[in-house]
Amino acid sequence: MTPDPGSTLQEFIDGWRGIVLGRVFTYEGALHFVLEVDGVTGLCRVSRRAAARTEIIHMPLGEVVLRVKGDL
């Protein structure tokens, strides 16, 4: 029996949501703060601060996980 790809994605999102929420990482010389993880799309809403400007961007959860862990 093959696992449902949708449930596997949901398990991934649920498993990492609590770990990355509120975490801070740097990327491209800017400070990033994880504000929210969309449980359906797996996109993270991230506040990005660079050059005295703050903007909200969206990043895939997998990329955020790797950046928080320091693997990227």
C-alpha positions in Angstrom: 0.0 0.0 0.0 1.4 3.4 -1.0 1.1 6.3 1.4 -1.2 9.2 0.4 1.2 12.0 -0.7 -1.1 14.6 0.8 -0.9 13.0 4.2 2.9 12.8 4.0 3.1 16.5 3.2 0.7 17.3 6.0 2.9 15.2 8.4 6.0 17.1 7.2 4.3 20.5 7.7 2.9 19.6 11.1 6.2 18.1 12.3 8.2 21.2 11.5 5.7 24.0 12.1 6.4 24.2 15.9 10.2 24.0 15.3 10.5 26.8 12.8 7.9 29.3 14.1 9.6 32.2 15.8 13.0 31.1 14.6 15.5 33.6 13.2 18.1 33.0 10.5 20.3 35.0 8.2 20.3 34.7 4.4 21.7 37.0 1.8 22.9 39.4 4.5 19.4 39.9 5.9 17.8 38.8 9.1 14.7 36.6 8.7 12.1 35.8 11.3 9.5 33.0 10.7 6.0 34.4 11.4 3.7 31.7 10.2 3.5 28.3 8.4 0.6 27.7 6.1 -0.7 24.2 6.9 -2.1 23.7 3.4 0.6 25.0 1.1 3.7 24.6 3.3 4.7 28.2 2.6 6.2 30.2 5.5 5.5 33.8 6.0 8.8 35.4 6.9 9.7 38.9 8.0 13.0 40.0 6.3 15.0 42.9 7.6 17.8 44.4 5.5 19.2 47.8 4.8 16.8 49.4 7.4 13.8 48.0 5.6 11.4 45.3 6.6 9.4 43.2 4.2 7.2 40.1 4.3 8.2 37.3 2.0 7.1 33.7 1.5 9.5 30.8 1.5 8.9 27.0 1.2 9.0 25.2 4.5 11.7 22.9 3.3 14.0 25.8 2.5 13.3 27.4 5.9 14.0 24.1 7.7 17.4 23.9 6.0 18.3 27.5 6.7 17.3 27.3 10.4 19.4 24.1 10.7 22.3 25.8 9.0 22.4 23.3 6.1 22.0 26.0 3.4 
